[in-house]
Amino acid sequence: MTGFWDSGEKSTASERRLQRMEEARRRVEAGENTSPPPPPAPARSTRPTRSARTAKASTVDPLAVTGAQFAVWRSVQHFCSTDSTPDARGANLDLLVAWSDSIQPFRLRQRIVARLDNEGAWLPVCYAKDGAREPITQAQAERYREARIGETTLSGGAQKPLKDTDHPDETLTL
């Protein structure tokens, strides 16, 4: 038998179904219906993997300096405004980050926490989001610091400029 309909006879649907089942059974027993062997594994590439080529950007360690003073701004745009005042400042980083969620008008924006260095300049150390610290890369922290002191401009051209009323009236000490 070479196919299902070789006989040339007229048969009923049940007879044809039985013929198909017999043919399928014969193929399984003869090994014709086995799946092909899996393809050979690809040869190992001698090129380094992507993760080996690109090192992860270094992040700022917020607690690298002991006894430091920290401050939180309601957004990166606020921080990058020269001489802007923070919303709060204190020595307890985690308390500032947790408190930053209470800044309602700018809740959707990413808040930024900075550390006061020996020269009196603020260096961003992390973002504050949902009461937790999020890391900031060293390169990004430097960009924000340079924008704050006026060496560069922040690239967010689509942002509306801040008004005087957008900044806090006073800095809270925690």
Backbone as a printed PyTorch tensor [residue, N CA C, xyz], in Angstrom:
tensor([[[  0.8520,  -1.1690,   0.0000],
         [  0.0000,   0.0000,   0.0000],
         [  0.9010,   1.2370,   0.0000]],

        [[  0.6940,   2.1580,  -0.9290],
         [  1.5410,   3.3350,  -1.0340],
         [  0.8650,   4.5890,  -0.5360]],

        [[ -0.3990,   4.5510,  -0.2830],
         [ -1.0970,   5.7330,   0.1960],
         [ -2.4390,   5.3560,   0.7550]],

        [[ -3.1720,   6.3440,   1.1660],
         [ -4.4650,   6.0740,   1.7790],
         [ -5.5260,   5.6990,   0.7570]],

        [[ -5.4170,   6.1980,  -0.4280],
         [ -6.5200,   6.0400,  -1.3840],
         [ -6.1110,   5.1960,  -2.5990]],

        [[ -5.2000,   4.2320,  -2.3930],
         [ -4.6900,   3.4400,  -3.5060],
         [ -5.6780,   2.4090,  -4.0310]],

        [[ -6.5490,   1.9470,  -3.2340],
         [ -7.3760,   0.8070,  -3.6080],
         [ -8.3220,   1.1030,  -4.7600]],

        [[ -8.6720,   2.3550,  -4.9570],
         [ -9.5920,   2.6920,  -6.0140],
         [-11.0170,   2.2680,  -5.7050]],

        [[-11.1980,   1.6400,  -4.5660],
         [-12.5470,   1.2220,  -4.1850],
         [-13.2680,   2.3860,  -3.5370]],

        [[-14.5410,   2.3160,  -3.6130],
         [-15.3510,   3.2790,  -2.8930],
         [-15.5580,   2.7060,  -1.5030]],

        [[-15.1760,   3.4860,  -0.4620],
         [-15.3270,   2.9950,   0.8980],
         [-16.0270,   4.0490,   1.7390]],

        [[-16.5020,   3.6150,   2.8820],
         [-17.2100,   4.5240,   3.7740],
         [-16.1920,   5.3110,   4.5940]],

        [[-16.6890,   6.3280,   5.2710],
         [-15.8210,   7.1610,   6.0970],
         [-15.1710,   6.3480,   7.2010]],

        [[-15.8930,   5.4270,   7.8110],
         [-15.3100,   4.6300,   8.8880],
         [-14.2280,   3.6970,   8.3620]],

        [[-14.4250,   3.1440,   7.1370],
         [-13.3910,   2.2900,   6.5550],
         [-12.1300,   3.0970,   6.2490]],

        [[-12.3070,   4.3100,   5.7280],
         [-11.1460,   5.1540,   5.4350],
         [-10.4180,   5.5180,   6.7230]],

        [[-11.1670,   5.8150,   7.8010],
         [-10.5540,   6.1380,   9.0910],
         [ -9.7360,   4.9450,   9.5820]],

        [[-10.2750,   3.7260,   9.4720],
         [ -9.5380,   2.5200,   9.8840],
         [ -8.2790,   2.3450,   9.0620]],

        [[ -8.3520,   2.6070,   7.7530],
         [ -7.1830,   2.4970,   6.8900],
         [ -6.1080,   3.4940,   7.3300]],

        [[ -6.5240,   4.7340,   7.6280],
         [ -5.5510,   5.7510,   8.0720],
         [ -4.9060,   5.3370,   9.3810]],

        [[ -5.6690,   4.7740,  10.3060],
         [ -5.1260,   4.3400,  11.5900],
         [ -4.1320,   3.1920,  11.3960]],

        [[ -4.4720,   2.2380,  10.5130],
         [ -3.5600,   1.1240,  10.2400],
         [ -2.2670,   1.6330,   9.6180]],

        [[ -2.3870,   2.5770,   8.6740],
         [ -1.2070,   3.1430,   8.0220],
         [ -0.3400,   3.8810,   9.0500]],

        [[ -0.9580,   4.6510,   9.9370],
         [ -0.2130,   5.3700,  10.9730],
         [  0.4780,   4.3970,  11.9180]],

        [[ -0.2170,   3.3340,  12.3090],
         [  0.3650,   2.3250,  13.2000],
         [  1.5850,   1.6680,  12.5340]],

        [[  1.4460,   1.3420,  11.2120],
         [  2.5470,   0.7280,  10.4920],
         [  3.7660,   1.6500,  10.4530]],

        [[  3.5370,   2.9730,  10.2410],
         [  4.6510,   3.9230,  10.1830],
         [  5.3440,   4.0480,  11.5290]],

        [[  4.5840,   4.0560,  12.6020],
         [  5.1820,   4.1520,  13.9410],
         [  6.0260,   2.9180,  14.2140]],

        [[  5.4780,   1.7220,  13.9020],
         [  6.2210,   0.4900,  14.1570],
         [  7.4650,   0.3950,  13.2890]],

        [[  7.4250,   0.9420,  12.0790],
         [  8.5780,   0.8960,  11.1840],
         [  9.5850,   2.0020,  11.5030]],

        [[  9.2340,   2.9080,  12.4110],
         [ 10.1480,   3.9930,  12.7920],
         [ 10.1100,   5.1700,  11.8400]],

        [[  9.1160,   5.2320,  10.9760],
         [  9.0230,   6.3320,  10.0220],
         [  8.5020,   7.6190,  10.6540]],

        [[  7.7990,   7.5380,  11.7750],
         [  7.2040,   8.7260,  12.3990],
         [  8.0210,   9.2750,  13.5620]],

        [[  9.2200,   8.8110,  13.7370],
         [ 10.0150,   9.3510,  14.8400],
         [ 10.4980,  10.7380,  14.4800]],

        [[ 10.6690,  11.5680,  15.4800],
         [ 11.1280,  12.9280,  15.2210],
         [ 12.5990,  12.8870,  14.8100]],

        [[ 13.0090,  13.7960,  13.9870],
         [ 14.4110,  13.8000,  13.5530],
         [ 15.3140,  14.1060,  14.7430]],

        [[ 16.5580,  13.7090,  14.6670],
         [ 17.4730,  13.9950,  15.7720],
         [ 17.6600,  15.5120,  15.9060]],

        [[ 17.9620,  15.9700,  17.1020],
         [ 18.1510,  17.4140,  17.2740],
         [ 19.3590,  17.8860,  16.4810]],

        [[ 19.3290,  19.1300,  16.0320],
         [ 20.4690,  19.6450,  15.2670],
         [ 21.6950,  19.7190,  16.1640]],

        [[ 22.8670,  19.6430,  15.5860],
         [ 24.0760,  19.7160,  16.4080],
         [ 24.1660,  21.0830,  17.0870]],

        [[ 24.7590,  21.0870,  18.2590],
         [ 24.9090,  22.3340,  19.0130],
         [ 25.8250,  23.2730,  18.2380]],

        [[ 25.5060,  24.5740,  18.2450],
         [ 26.3770,  25.5090,  17.5240],
         [ 27.7520,  25.5540,  18.1720]],

        [[ 28.7350,  25.7690,  17.3480],
         [ 30.1130,  25.8360,  17.8520],
         [ 30.2490,  27.0480,  18.7650]],

        [[ 31.0200,  26.9020,  19.8170],
         [ 31.2510,  27.9970,  20.7520],
         [ 32.0080,  29.1120,  20.0460]],

        [[ 31.4950,  30.3040,  20.2150],
         [ 32.1340,  31.4530,  19.6000],
         [ 33.3970,  31.8040,  20.3720]],

        [[ 34.4110,  32.2100,  19.6460],
         [ 35.6440,  32.6150,  20.3180],
         [ 35.5920,  34.0810,  20.7160]],

        [[ 34.5690,  34.8010,  20.2070],
         [ 34.4270,  36.2020,  20.5920],
         [ 33.9130,  36.2970,  22.0190]],

        [[ 34.3210,  37.3190,  22.7450],
         [ 33.7900,  37.4730,  24.1070],
         [ 32.3130,  37.8080,  24.0510]],

        [[ 31.6050,  37.4250,  25.0820],
         [ 30.1760,  37.7280,  25.1390],
         [ 29.9800,  39.2140,  25.3320]],

        [[ 28.7720,  39.6760,  25.0830],
         [ 28.4800,  41.1030,  25.1870],
         [ 28.7320,  41.6310,  26.5990]],

        [[ 28.3550,  40.8440,  27.5930],
         [ 28.5330,  41.3180,  28.9640],
         [ 30.0130,  41.3990,  29.3320]],

        [[ 30.8440,  40.5900,  28.7000],
         [ 32.2720,  40.6430,  29.0070],
         [ 32.9200,  41.8590,  28.3600]],

        [[ 32.3490,  42.3350,  27.2620],
         [ 32.9400,  43.4690,  26.5670],
         [ 32.6030,  44.7950,  27.2250]],

        [[ 31.3940,  44.9370,  27.7230],
         [ 30.9820,  46.2100,  28.2930],
         [ 30.8770,  46.0920,  29.8060]],

        [[ 31.7040,  46.8200,  30.4750],
         [ 31.6600,  46.8120,  31.9320],
         [ 30.4830,  47.6680,  32.3870]],

        [[ 29.8790,  47.2730,  33.4840],
         [ 28.7480,  48.0260,  34.0310],
         [ 29.2570,  49.3760,  34.5310]],

        [[ 28.4850,  50.4120,  34.2580],
         [ 28.8810,  51.7570,  34.6700],
         [ 28.9630,  51.8180,  36.1870]],

        [[ 30.0030,  52.4740,  36.6660],
         [ 30.1760,  52.5550,  38.1170],
         [ 29.1440,  53.5190,  38.7030]],

        [[ 28.6390,  53.1470,  39.8610],
         [ 27.6390,  53.9760,  40.5220],
         [ 28.2770,  54.6920,  41.7060]],

        [[ 27.6340,  55.7300,  42.1360],
         [ 28.1150,  56.5100,  43.2730],
         [ 27.7350,  55.7750,  44.5510]],

        [[ 28.6740,  55.6870,  45.4900],
         [ 28.3890,  55.0990,  46.7970],
         [ 27.9490,  56.2310,  47.7230]],

        [[ 26.6680,  56.2800,  48.0760],
         [ 26.1820,  57.3940,  48.8940],
         [ 26.8270,  57.4720,  50.2740]],

        [[ 27.2400,  56.3420,  50.8080],
         [ 27.7740,  56.3220,  52.1690],
         [ 29.2970,  56.2510,  52.2050]],

        [[ 29.9570,  56.6640,  51.1170],
         [ 31.4130,  56.5900,  51.0490],
         [ 32.0720,  57.5420,  52.0540]],

        [[ 31.4110,  58.6270,  52.3700],
         [ 31.9620,  59.6130,  53.3020],
         [ 31.1700,  59.5210,  54.6010]],

        [[ 31.8630,  59.2820,  55.7030],
         [ 31.1670,  59.1940,  56.9910],
         [ 30.9000,  60.5940,  57.5360]],

        [[ 29.7710,  60.7430,  58.1950],
         [ 29.4090,  62.0230,  58.8010],
         [ 29.0420,  63.0940,  57.7940]],

        [[ 28.6680,  62.7080,  56.5920],
         [ 28.3520,  63.6800,  55.5370],
         [ 26.9590,  64.2710,  55.7320]],

        [[ 26.7600,  65.4190,  55.1380],
         [ 25.4600,  66.0720,  55.1000],
         [ 24.8170,  65.7700,  53.7520]],

        [[ 23.5310,  65.4410,  53.7640],
         [ 22.7910,  65.1360,  52.5440],
         [ 21.6370,  66.1110,  52.4120]],

        [[ 21.1540,  66.2510,  51.1870],
         [ 19.9830,  67.0800,  50.9240],
         [ 19.1960,  66.4550,  49.7830]],

        [[ 17.8970,  66.7210,  49.7510],
         [ 17.0370,  66.1780,  48.7020],
         [ 16.3510,  67.3330,  47.9720]],

        [[ 16.3440,  67.2330,  46.6260],
         [ 15.6590,  68.1860,  45.7710],
         [ 14.4650,  67.4930,  45.1370]],

        [[ 13.4260,  68.2360,  44.8160],
         [ 12.1940,  67.6400,  44.3030],
         [ 12.3040,  67.1110,  42.8850]],

        [[ 13.3350,  67.4770,  42.1410],
         [ 13.5550,  66.9120,  40.8100],
         [ 14.9890,  67.2010,  40.3740]],

        [[ 15.4140,  66.5290,  39.3460],
         [ 16.7450,  66.7730,  38.7830],
         [ 16.8000,  68.1990,  38.2440]],

        [[ 15.7180,  68.6370,  37.6290],
         [ 15.6790,  70.0010,  37.1010],
         [ 15.8750,  71.0270,  38.2140]],

        [[ 15.2710,  70.7880,  39.3740],
         [ 15.4560,  71.6970,  40.5100],
         [ 16.9110,  71.6720,  40.9680]],

        [[ 17.5040,  70.4890,  41.0520],
         [ 18.8930,  70.3920,  41.4960],
         [ 19.8250,  71.1390,  40.5480]],

        [[ 19.5920,  71.0050,  39.2510],
         [ 20.4890,  71.5920,  38.2540],
         [ 20.3330,  73.1000,  38.1220]],

        [[ 19.3180,  73.6780,  38.7360],
         [ 19.1920,  75.1330,  38.7460],
         [ 20.2360,  75.6930,  39.7010]],

        [[ 21.0850,  76.5630,  39.1850],
         [ 22.1660,  77.1250,  39.9850],
         [ 21.6130,  77.8030,  41.2350]],

        [[ 22.2120,  77.5210,  42.3590],
         [ 21.8580,  78.0960,  43.6600],
         [ 20.4530,  77.7500,  44.1460]],

        [[ 19.8540,  76.6840,  43.6120],
         [ 18.5420,  76.2830,  44.1280],
         [ 18.7090,  75.6760,  45.5110]],

        [[ 17.7070,  75.8680,  46.3400],
         [ 17.7780,  75.3300,  47.6970],
         [ 17.0810,  73.9690,  47.7480]],

        [[ 17.5950,  73.0690,  48.5590],
         [ 16.9580,  71.7550,  48.6740],
         [ 15.6680,  71.8450,  49.4950]],

        [[ 14.8570,  70.8140,  49.3770],
         [ 13.6340,  70.7470,  50.1710],
         [ 13.9370,  70.3720,  51.6120]],

        [[ 14.9120,  69.5020,  51.8060],
         [ 15.2850,  69.0910,  53.1650],
         [ 16.7500,  68.6980,  53.1730]],

        [[ 17.3290,  68.7600,  54.3600],
         [ 18.7230,  68.3360,  54.4950],
         [ 18.9270,  67.7360,  55.8600]],

        [[ 19.9250,  66.8700,  55.9770],
         [ 20.2300,  66.2090,  57.2340],
         [ 21.3420,  65.1940,  57.0600]],

        [[ 21.7110,  64.5610,  58.1520],
         [ 22.8000,  63.5880,  58.1230],
         [ 22.3100,  62.1690,  57.8570]],

        [[ 21.0100,  61.9130,  58.0220],
         [ 20.4700,  60.5650,  57.8560],
         [ 19.9230,  60.4160,  56.4320]],

        [[ 20.6740,  59.7190,  55.5840],
         [ 20.3010,  59.5530,  54.1800],
         [ 18.9650,  58.8320,  54.0220]],

        [[ 18.7770,  57.7470,  54.7500],
         [ 17.5490,  56.9730,  54.6070],
         [ 16.3140,  57.7640,  55.0520]],

        [[ 16.4600,  58.5830,  56.0770],
         [ 15.3490,  59.4260,  56.5220],
         [ 14.9860,  60.4440,  55.4400]],

        [[ 15.9790,  61.0480,  54.7980],
         [ 15.7140,  61.9980,  53.7160],
         [ 15.0020,  61.3300,  52.5440]],

        [[ 15.4630,  60.1390,  52.1840],
         [ 14.8650,  59.4220,  51.0650],
         [ 13.4130,  59.0750,  51.3760]],

        [[ 13.1510,  58.5960,  52.5750],
         [ 11.7820,  58.2610,  52.9720],
         [ 10.9120,  59.5190,  53.0140]],

        [[ 11.4520,  60.6110,  53.5440],
         [ 10.7050,  61.8600,  53.6420],
         [ 10.3910,  62.4390,  52.2720]],

        [[ 11.2370,  62.1870,  51.2820],
         [ 11.0700,  62.8080,  49.9620],
         [  9.7530,  62.4410,  49.2930]],

        [[  9.1240,  61.3500,  49.7000],
         [  7.8260,  60.9940,  49.1340],
         [  6.7350,  61.9810,  49.5350]],

        [[  6.9870,  62.7900,  50.5420],
         [  5.9710,  63.7450,  50.9790],
         [  5.9650,  65.0190,  50.1320]],

        [[  6.8820,  65.1500,  49.1920],
         [  6.9090,  66.3150,  48.3170],
         [  5.8580,  66.0840,  47.2340]],

        [[  4.6500,  66.5240,  47.4660],
         [  3.5200,  66.2050,  46.6060],
         [  3.5330,  66.8210,  45.2080]],

        [[  3.7610,  68.1300,  45.0480],
         [  3.5980,  68.7130,  43.7120],
         [  4.4920,  68.0680,  42.6500]],

        [[  5.6240,  67.5150,  43.0560],
         [  6.5640,  66.9720,  42.0790],
         [  6.7590,  65.4750,  42.2860]],

        [[  5.7320,  64.8040,  42.7430],
         [  5.8360,  63.3840,  43.0870],
         [  6.1780,  62.5050,  41.8840]],

        [[  5.7050,  62.8620,  40.6940],
         [  5.9620,  62.0290,  39.5290],
         [  7.3890,  62.1670,  39.0160]],

        [[  8.0460,  63.2400,  39.3560],
         [  9.4300,  63.4200,  38.9350],
         [ 10.3590,  62.6720,  39.8840]],

        [[ 11.4960,  62.3020,  39.3220],
         [ 12.4880,  61.6060,  40.1310],
         [ 13.1790,  62.6110,  41.0420]],

        [[ 13.1410,  62.3530,  42.3340],
         [ 13.8170,  63.2220,  43.2750],
         [ 15.2910,  62.8310,  43.3390]],

        [[ 16.1340,  63.7800,  43.6870],
         [ 17.5690,  63.5170,  43.6910],
         [ 18.1570,  63.9010,  45.0430]],

        [[ 19.0670,  63.0570,  45.5190],
         [ 19.7290,  63.2850,  46.8050],
         [ 21.1970,  63.5590,  46.5200]],

        [[ 21.7320,  64.5780,  47.1900],
         [ 23.1300,  64.9500,  46.9840],
         [ 23.8460,  65.0370,  48.3260]],

        [[ 25.1770,  64.9160,  48.2640],
         [ 26.0250,  64.9930,  49.4520],
         [ 26.8900,  66.2510,  49.3480]],

        [[ 27.0420,  66.9310,  50.4530],
         [ 27.8630,  68.1430,  50.5010],
         [ 29.3240,  67.7300,  50.5910]],

        [[ 30.1590,  68.2300,  49.6600],
         [ 31.5860,  67.8650,  49.7160],
         [ 32.3820,  68.9070,  50.5000]],

        [[ 33.6770,  68.7050,  50.5920],
         [ 34.5440,  69.5820,  51.4010],
         [ 34.6020,  71.0120,  50.8810]],

        [[ 34.3550,  71.2070,  49.5780],
         [ 34.4270,  72.5450,  48.9950],
         [ 33.0910,  73.2750,  49.0200]],

        [[ 32.0690,  72.6710,  49.6040],
         [ 30.7620,  73.3070,  49.6860],
         [ 29.8900,  73.0850,  48.4650]],

        [[ 30.2630,  72.1500,  47.6150],
         [ 29.4610,  71.8470,  46.4260],
         [ 28.6610,  70.5700,  46.6760]],

        [[ 27.5020,  70.4820,  46.0320],
         [ 26.6530,  69.3010,  46.1740],
         [ 26.9660,  68.3010,  45.0720]],

        [[ 27.1720,  67.0400,  45.4350],
         [ 27.4140,  65.9630,  44.4800],
         [ 26.2690,  64.9620,  44.5860]],

        [[ 25.5170,  64.7430,  43.4970],
         [ 24.4150,  63.7620,  43.5490],
         [ 24.9250,  62.3700,  43.9110]],

        [[ 24.2000,  61.6860,  44.8030],
         [ 24.6230,  60.3480,  45.2310],
         [ 23.5920,  59.2710,  44.9110]],

        [[ 22.3130,  59.6480,  44.7430],
         [ 21.2920,  58.6570,  44.3970],
         [ 20.0050,  59.3750,  44.0370]],

        [[ 19.0980,  58.6090,  43.4620],
         [ 17.7450,  59.0930,  43.2340],
         [ 16.8870,  58.5810,  44.3930]],

        [[ 15.7710,  59.2410,  44.6260],
         [ 14.8150,  58.7780,  45.6360],
         [ 13.5070,  58.4980,  44.9250]],

        [[ 13.0340,  57.2680,  45.0490],
         [ 11.7880,  56.8930,  44.3940],
         [ 11.0370,  55.9290,  45.2880]],

        [[  9.7860,  56.2400,  45.5740],
         [  8.9220,  55.3980,  46.4020],
         [  9.5630,  55.0560,  47.7470]],

        [[ 10.2230,  56.0210,  48.3360],
         [ 10.8130,  55.8370,  49.6580],
         [ 12.0610,  54.9850,  49.6780]],

        [[ 12.6560,  54.7270,  48.5180],
         [ 13.8610,  53.8910,  48.4600],
         [ 14.9280,  54.5940,  47.6170]],

        [[ 16.1770,  54.2190,  47.8760],
         [ 17.2920,  54.7570,  47.1020],
         [ 17.4240,  54.0040,  45.7900]],

        [[ 17.7000,  54.7280,  44.7130],
         [ 18.0200,  54.1190,  43.4320],
         [ 19.3860,  54.6410,  43.0200]],

        [[ 20.2570,  53.7680,  42.5450],
         [ 21.6290,  54.1930,  42.2410],
         [ 21.7020,  55.1870,  41.0870]],

        [[ 22.7430,  55.9730,  41.1050],
         [ 23.0290,  56.9240,  40.0300],
         [ 24.4580,  56.6430,  39.5710]],

        [[ 24.6870,  56.6970,  38.2750],
         [ 26.0410,  56.4310,  37.7780],
         [ 26.9400,  57.6290,  38.0660]],

        [[ 28.2120,  57.3490,  38.1450],
         [ 29.1920,  58.4040,  38.4040],
         [ 29.1310,  59.4570,  37.2940]],

        [[ 29.0050,  59.0130,  36.0500],
         [ 28.9660,  59.9440,  34.9200],
         [ 27.7320,  60.8500,  34.9880]],

        [[ 26.5870,  60.2710,  35.3330],
         [ 25.3650,  61.0710,  35.4310],
         [ 25.4650,  62.0710,  36.5710]],

        [[ 26.0260,  61.6480,  37.6980],
         [ 26.2060,  62.5590,  38.8320],
         [ 27.0870,  63.7470,  38.4400]],

        [[ 28.1390,  63.4730,  37.6750],
         [ 29.0270,  64.5580,  37.2330],
         [ 28.3010,  65.5170,  36.2890]],

        [[ 27.4580,  64.9800,  35.3970],
         [ 26.6940,  65.8410,  34.4860],
         [ 25.7710,  66.7650,  35.2610]],

        [[ 25.0820,  66.2190,  36.2580],
         [ 24.1810,  67.0390,  37.0620],
         [ 24.9540,  68.0950,  37.8500]],

        [[ 26.0950,  67.7170,  38.3960],
         [ 26.9000,  68.6670,  39.1620],
         [ 27.3850,  69.8040,  38.2570]],

        [[ 27.8480,  69.4500,  37.0490],
         [ 28.3110,  70.4690,  36.1060],
         [ 27.1760,  71.3940,  35.6790]],

        [[ 25.9850,  70.8440,  35.5030],
         [ 24.8380,  71.6850,  35.1480],
         [ 24.4920,  72.6190,  36.2990]],

        [[ 24.6300,  72.1520,  37.5220],
         [ 24.3080,  72.9770,  38.6830],
         [ 25.2600,  74.1610,  38.8190]],

        [[ 26.5370,  73.9310,  38.5680],
         [ 27.5010,  75.0290,  38.7250],
         [ 27.6190,  75.8720,  37.4490]],

        [[ 26.8590,  75.5120,  36.4080],
         [ 26.7820,  76.3400,  35.2140],
         [ 27.7780,  75.9970,  34.1250]],

        [[ 28.5230,  74.9060,  34.2360],
         [ 29.4890,  74.5480,  33.2010],
         [ 28.8050,  73.9760,  31.9650]],

        [[ 27.6790,  73.2940,  32.1490],
         [ 26.9250,  72.7290,  31.0290],
         [ 25.4430,  72.9990,  31.2770]],

        [[ 24.6270,  72.6310,  30.3070],
         [ 23.1900,  72.7710,  30.4840],
         [ 22.5670,  71.3850,  30.5100]],

        [[ 21.4520,  71.2880,  31.1670],
         [ 20.7090,  70.0390,  31.2260],
         [ 20.0560,  69.8080,  29.8740]],

        [[ 20.0910,  68.5920,  29.3700],
         [ 19.6210,  68.3260,  28.0130],
         [ 18.1130,  68.1840,  27.8990]],

        [[ 17.3740,  68.3810,  28.9470],
         [ 15.9110,  68.2440,  28.8880],
         [ 15.2730,  69.4740,  28.2890]],

        [[ 15.4530,  69.7000,  26.9980],
         [ 14.9570,  70.9010,  26.3440],
         [ 13.4480,  71.0350,  26.3290]],

        [[ 12.7340,  69.9340,  26.4840],
         [ 11.2800,  69.9740,  26.4280],
         [ 10.6610,  70.4120,  27.7540]],

        [[ 11.4750,  70.5790,  28.7840],
         [ 10.9430,  70.9550,  30.0890],
         [ 10.6830,  72.4600,  30.1460]],

        [[  9.5870,  72.8060,  30.8150],
         [  9.2870,  74.2190,  31.0100],
         [ 10.2600,  74.7630,  32.0550]],

        [[ 10.6920,  76.0050,  31.8870],
         [ 11.5800,  76.5840,  32.8980],
         [ 10.8520,  76.7190,  34.2350]],

        [[ 11.6150,  76.5950,  35.3020],
         [ 11.0390,  76.6910,  36.6420],
         [ 10.7860,  78.1480,  37.0080]],

        [[  9.6990,  78.3620,  37.7360],
         [  9.3890,  79.6940,  38.2460],
         [  9.9070,  79.7660,  39.6880]],

        [[  9.9880,  80.9550,  40.2250],
         [ 10.4350,  81.1160,  41.6190],
         [  9.5160,  80.3930,  42.5850]],

        [[  8.2370,  80.3050,  42.2400],
         [  7.2920,  79.6430,  43.1380],
         [  7.4360,  78.1210,  43.1100]],

        [[  8.1830,  77.5890,  42.1490],
         [  8.4060,  76.1430,  42.0780],
         [  9.4360,  75.6500,  43.1020]],

        [[ 10.2310,  76.5680,  43.6110],
         [ 11.2690,  76.2070,  44.5740],
         [ 10.7300,  76.3270,  46.0100]],

        [[ 11.2900,  75.5470,  46.9230],
         [ 10.8190,  75.6380,  48.3110],
         [ 11.1890,  77.0000,  48.9170]],

        [[ 10.3580,  77.4800,  49.8410],
         [ 10.6360,  78.7360,  50.5220],
         [ 11.7780,  78.5920,  51.5080]],

        [[ 11.8410,  77.4270,  52.1320],
         [ 12.9010,  77.1810,  53.1120],
         [ 13.2720,  75.7050,  53.0680]],

        [[ 14.4560,  75.4200,  53.5950],
         [ 14.9350,  74.0460,  53.6530],
         [ 14.6410,  73.4750,  55.0370]],

        [[ 13.9910,  72.3350,  55.0420],
         [ 13.6620,  71.6460,  56.2920],
         [ 14.8830,  70.8580,  56.7590]],

        [[ 15.1900,  70.9280,  58.0300],
         [ 16.2990,  70.1440,  58.5740],
         [ 15.7410,  68.9250,  59.2790]],

        [[ 16.1710,  67.7540,  58.8290],
         [ 15.6900,  66.4960,  59.4220],
         [ 16.7680,  65.9090,  60.3160]]])
